Amino acid sequence: MTRFACLILAFGLPLAACDANTPNQTPPAPVTDTAPAAPASTPKEEPAAAPTPAPEQEAPQASSQPDATIEELAAVEEPTGEAAAGQAPVQVAQAPTANEPFQEGKDYIRFPAAQPTSSPPDQVEVAEAFMYSCPHCFAFEPDLAKWVSKKPANVNFIRLPVNFNPTAALHMRAYYAAETLGILEKIHQPFFDEIHVRKNPLSDPDSITRFFVAHGVEEKAIKDAMSSFAIDARVRKTEALLRRYQIGSVPTLIINGKYRTDVSMAGGPTQDRNRVFQVLEYLIHKEQTEGGAPPQT
């Protein structure tokens, strides 16, 4: 599978996501089932020699260049997706009707089977898969925060940090360390700002420690939290969920373990974030009126 890097930093650009492939997002050549042409016939007295098989070529090696800029921090280290999830591809439904204003397979996808959530059965869970180093997640955050502040009482919102590369893996641990220390809401936006406004990538444990200390956390407390077994367990659980949810780009929204959408899908040709939230509200209502409880983790 090819690998993506983070697209451009501008606020409303055509592809509003950081994904898991290379910078040149050229679609792979289509796979065909056509058999190779038979070799040309030769005179009977001189039968044609068997064709020599083409030598096998080694797969290109992944780049080992270290993260150098904020944009490069979004490059995936290990791709995720349907292959990693080991699940059947999502089926595309019929075109929308008057009662179905958004189209499955275009504005959102439905998983072949409901995936686990961590919310009570009487609540609809909305999860955002995000990455601190992704500029599109940074741009999406203010709109998402406004929606969260006004969400229905029976909707539970959670975040799932994605570890597409080594720096993002550190940020995942920092996220859960902040949650463990009870300061997640205090440092969540400042962590984004440190990377995208102050241009400090927070790409090593020492810089992350200094960030937490500057926000009132004791040095020993953050170091102990970052290296704890409890954080190891949270990371493993989140990684398993991300594989089940087939996350290949961020920001992505998962609704009750059954649906997935993002700005590139739901935003339409103009990448309209308002339309993303319309799709989100539609899927929440769909779950509240039609859906059964997903399996619990």
C-alpha positions as CSV (number, residue, x, y, z in Angstrom):
1,M,0.0,0.0,0.0
2,T,1.3,3.5,-0.8
3,R,1.8,6.0,2.0
4,F,0.4,9.6,2.4
5,A,1.8,12.7,3.9
6,C,-0.1,15.6,5.3
7,L,-1.5,17.9,2.6
8,I,-1.3,21.7,2.8
9,L,-1.7,23.9,5.9
10,A,-4.3,26.4,4.4
11,F,-7.7,26.6,6.2
12,G,-10.2,25.4,3.6
13,L,-8.4,23.4,1.0
14,P,-9.7,20.7,-1.3
15,L,-8.7,17.7,0.7
16,A,-9.2,18.6,4.4
17,A,-7.5,15.6,5.9
18,C,-4.1,14.2,6.8
19,D,-4.0,10.7,5.5
20,A,-1.9,7.6,5.3
21,N,-0.3,7.8,1.9
22,T,2.6,9.5,0.1
23,P,2.6,13.2,-0.9
24,N,1.9,12.2,-4.5
25,Q,-1.6,10.9,-4.1
26,T,-1.8,9.3,-7.5
27,P,-4.4,6.5,-7.6
28,P,-2.9,3.0,-8.1
29,A,-3.3,1.5,-11.5
30,P,-6.5,-0.5,-11.8
31,V,-6.1,-4.3,-11.3
32,T,-7.4,-6.3,-14.2
33,D,-8.2,-9.9,-14.6
34,T,-7.2,-10.1,-18.3
35,A,-4.9,-13.0,-19.0
36,P,-1.7,-12.2,-20.8
37,A,-1.7,-12.5,-24.6
38,A,-0.5,-15.8,-26.0
39,P,2.8,-15.7,-27.8
40,A,2.8,-15.4,-31.6
41,S,2.8,-18.7,-33.5
42,T,6.0,-20.0,-35.1
43,P,6.7,-22.4,-37.9
44,K,6.0,-26.0,-37.0
45,E,9.6,-27.1,-37.5
46,E,10.8,-24.6,-34.9
47,P,8.5,-24.5,-31.9
48,A,8.5,-21.2,-30.0
49,A,10.6,-21.2,-26.9
50,A,8.8,-20.7,-23.6
51,P,8.7,-17.1,-22.6
52,T,11.2,-16.0,-20.0
53,P,9.5,-14.8,-16.9
54,A,10.2,-11.1,-16.0
55,P,12.5,-10.8,-13.1
56,E,10.8,-9.9,-9.8
57,Q,11.4,-6.4,-8.6
58,E,11.8,-5.6,-5.0
59,A,9.2,-3.4,-3.4
60,P,10.4,0.1,-2.8
61,Q,11.8,0.7,0.6
62,A,10.0,3.2,2.9
63,S,11.8,6.4,3.5
64,S,13.7,6.5,6.7
65,Q,14.0,10.3,6.8
66,P,13.3,11.7,10.3
67,D,10.4,14.1,10.9
68,A,11.7,17.5,10.0
69,T,8.7,19.8,9.7
70,I,5.2,20.0,11.1
71,E,3.8,19.0,7.8
72,E,6.0,15.9,7.7
73,L,4.9,14.9,11.2
74,A,1.7,13.6,9.7
75,A,3.4,11.0,7.4
76,V,2.2,7.6,8.2
77,E,4.6,5.0,9.7
78,E,2.3,2.1,9.3
79,P,-0.8,2.3,7.2
80,T,-4.2,1.4,8.5
81,G,-7.4,0.6,6.6
82,E,-9.5,-2.3,5.4
83,A,-6.5,-4.5,4.9
84,A,-5.3,-4.0,8.5
85,A,-8.8,-4.4,9.8
86,G,-9.3,-7.7,8.0
87,Q,-12.9,-6.8,7.2
88,A,-15.0,-6.9,4.1
89,P,-15.2,-3.6,2.1
90,V,-18.1,-1.4,3.0
91,Q,-21.1,-1.8,0.7
92,V,-22.5,1.2,-1.1
93,A,-26.3,1.8,-0.8
94,Q,-28.7,3.1,-3.3
95,A,-29.0,6.8,-4.1
96,P,-30.7,8.9,-1.4
97,T,-34.4,9.4,-1.3
98,A,-36.5,12.2,0.1
99,N,-36.3,10.6,3.5
100,E,-32.6,9.9,3.1
101,P,-31.0,13.3,2.4
102,F,-27.4,11.9,2.5
103,Q,-26.0,9.0,0.6
104,E,-24.3,6.0,2.1
105,G,-21.0,5.4,0.3
106,K,-20.7,9.1,-0.6
107,D,-21.4,11.2,2.4
108,Y,-20.6,8.5,4.9
109,I,-19.9,4.8,5.1
110,R,-21.5,2.1,7.2
111,F,-19.3,-0.7,8.6
112,P,-20.3,-4.2,7.6
113,A,-20.7,-5.0,11.4
114,A,-21.1,-2.7,14.4
115,Q,-17.8,-2.0,16.1
116,P,-17.2,-1.7,19.8
117,T,-17.8,1.6,21.7
118,S,-16.9,2.7,25.2
119,S,-20.1,4.6,25.9
120,P,-23.2,3.4,27.8
121,P,-25.8,1.6,25.7
122,D,-28.3,4.4,26.1
123,Q,-26.0,6.9,24.6
124,V,-24.9,7.5,21.0
125,E,-21.1,7.7,20.9
126,V,-19.4,10.2,18.5
127,A,-15.6,9.6,18.3
128,E,-13.1,11.9,16.6
129,A,-9.9,10.3,15.3
130,F,-7.4,13.1,15.2
131,M,-3.7,13.8,15.2
132,Y,-2.1,16.8,17.0
133,S,0.4,17.4,14.2
134,C,-2.3,17.4,11.5
135,P,-3.1,21.0,10.3
136,H,-6.5,19.9,9.2
137,C,-7.3,18.6,12.6
138,F,-6.1,22.0,14.0
139,A,-8.4,23.8,11.6
140,F,-11.4,21.6,12.4
141,E,-11.0,21.8,16.1
142,P,-12.9,25.2,16.7
143,D,-15.9,24.0,14.8
144,L,-15.9,20.7,16.5
145,A,-15.6,22.3,20.0
146,K,-18.6,24.5,19.2
147,W,-20.6,21.4,18.2
148,V,-19.5,19.5,21.4
149,S,-20.6,22.4,23.6
150,K,-24.2,22.1,22.2
151,K,-24.5,18.4,21.6
152,P,-27.6,16.5,22.8
153,A,-27.4,15.2,26.4
154,N,-27.6,11.5,25.2
155,V,-24.6,11.9,22.9
156,N,-21.2,11.0,24.3
157,F,-18.2,12.6,22.6
158,I,-14.7,11.0,22.8
159,R,-11.4,11.6,21.1
160,L,-9.1,8.9,19.6
161,P,-5.6,10.2,19.0
162,V,-4.0,8.5,16.0
163,N,-0.3,7.4,15.9
164,F,0.5,7.4,12.2
165,N,4.2,8.2,12.9
166,P,6.6,8.1,15.8
167,T,5.9,11.8,16.8
168,A,2.2,11.1,16.7
169,A,2.7,8.1,18.9
170,L,4.4,10.4,21.5
171,H,1.4,12.7,21.2
172,M,-0.9,9.8,21.8
173,R,0.9,9.0,25.1
174,A,0.8,12.7,26.0
175,Y,-2.9,12.9,25.4
176,Y,-3.6,9.9,27.7
177,A,-1.1,11.2,30.3
178,A,-3.0,14.5,30.4
179,E,-6.2,12.6,30.8
180,T,-4.7,10.5,33.7
181,L,-3.5,13.7,35.4
182,G,-6.9,15.3,35.0
183,I,-5.7,18.2,32.9
184,L,-6.7,17.1,29.4
185,E,-9.3,19.9,28.7
186,K,-6.8,22.4,30.1
187,I,-4.0,21.5,27.7
188,H,-5.8,20.1,24.7
189,Q,-6.0,23.3,22.7
190,P,-2.7,24.7,24.0
191,F,-1.0,21.5,22.7
192,F,-2.4,22.2,19.2
193,D,-1.3,25.8,19.5
194,E,2.2,24.9,20.5
195,I,2.6,22.9,17.3
196,H,0.8,25.0,14.8
197,V,1.0,28.6,16.1
198,R,4.4,28.5,17.9
199,K,5.9,26.0,15.4
200,N,7.2,23.8,18.2
201,P,6.6,20.2,16.9
202,L,6.9,18.6,20.4
203,S,8.6,15.7,18.7
204,D,10.6,14.3,21.6
205,P,9.9,13.4,25.3
206,D,12.0,16.3,26.6
207,S,10.0,19.0,24.7
208,I,6.7,17.4,25.8
209,T,7.9,17.4,29.4
210,R,8.8,21.1,29.2
211,F,5.4,21.8,27.7
212,F,3.6,20.1,30.6
213,V,5.9,21.8,33.2
214,A,5.1,25.2,31.6
215,H,1.4,24.4,32.2
216,G,1.8,23.6,35.9
217,V,2.6,19.9,35.9
218,E,5.4,18.6,38.0
219,E,8.2,17.1,35.9
220,K,8.2,13.8,37.7
221,A,4.4,13.5,37.4
222,I,4.4,13.9,33.6
223,K,7.4,11.6,33.1
224,D,5.9,8.9,35.3
225,A,2.5,9.2,33.5
226,M,4.1,9.1,30.0
227,S,6.0,5.8,30.8
228,S,3.2,4.1,32.9
229,F,1.7,0.7,32.2
230,A,-1.7,2.3,32.4
231,I,-0.8,4.4,29.3
232,D,0.5,1.3,27.6
233,A,-2.9,-0.3,28.0
234,R,-4.8,2.8,26.8
235,V,-2.6,3.0,23.7
236,R,-3.1,-0.7,22.8
237,K,-6.9,-0.3,23.3
238,T,-7.0,2.8,21.0
239,E,-4.8,1.1,18.4
240,A,-7.3,-1.8,18.3
241,L,-10.2,0.5,17.8
242,L,-8.5,2.5,15.1
243,R,-7.9,-0.8,13.2
244,R,-11.6,-1.8,13.6
245,Y,-12.7,1.7,12.4
246,Q,-10.4,1.5,9.4
247,I,-8.9,4.9,10.0
248,G,-6.8,6.0,7.0
249,S,-7.0,9.8,7.4
250,V,-7.8,12.4,10.0
251,P,-9.9,14.1,11.2
252,T,-12.5,11.4,11.0
253,L,-15.8,11.0,12.9
254,I,-17.2,7.6,13.9
255,I,-20.8,7.5,15.0
256,N,-21.8,4.8,17.5
257,G,-19.3,2.2,16.0
258,K,-21.5,2.0,12.9
259,Y,-20.8,4.9,10.6
260,R,-17.7,6.9,9.5
261,T,-17.5,10.3,7.8
262,D,-15.1,13.1,7.4
263,V,-14.7,16.5,5.7
264,S,-13.6,15.0,2.4
265,M,-16.7,12.8,2.2
266,A,-19.4,14.8,3.9
267,G,-18.2,18.3,3.0
268,G,-19.0,18.0,-0.7
269,P,-17.1,19.6,-3.5
270,T,-16.5,22.8,-1.5
271,Q,-15.3,20.9,1.6
272,D,-18.1,22.6,3.6
273,R,-17.6,21.9,7.3
274,N,-21.2,22.9,8.1
275,R,-22.3,20.1,5.9
276,V,-20.1,17.7,7.9
277,F,-22.1,18.5,11.0
278,Q,-25.4,18.1,9.1
279,V,-24.3,14.6,8.2
280,L,-23.2,14.0,11.8
281,E,-26.6,15.1,13.2
282,Y,-28.4,13.0,10.6
283,L,-26.5,9.9,11.6
284,I,-27.0,10.6,15.3
285,H,-30.8,10.9,14.7
286,K,-30.7,7.7,12.6
287,E,-29.1,5.9,15.5
288,Q,-31.5,7.3,18.1
289,T,-34.5,6.2,16.0
290,E,-33.3,3.0,14.3
291,G,-30.1,1.8,15.8
292,G,-29.4,-0.9,18.3
293,A,-26.7,-0.7,20.9
294,P,-23.2,-1.5,19.5
295,P,-21.0,-4.0,21.4
296,Q,-19.2,-2.5,24.4
297,T,-15.4,-2.5,25.1
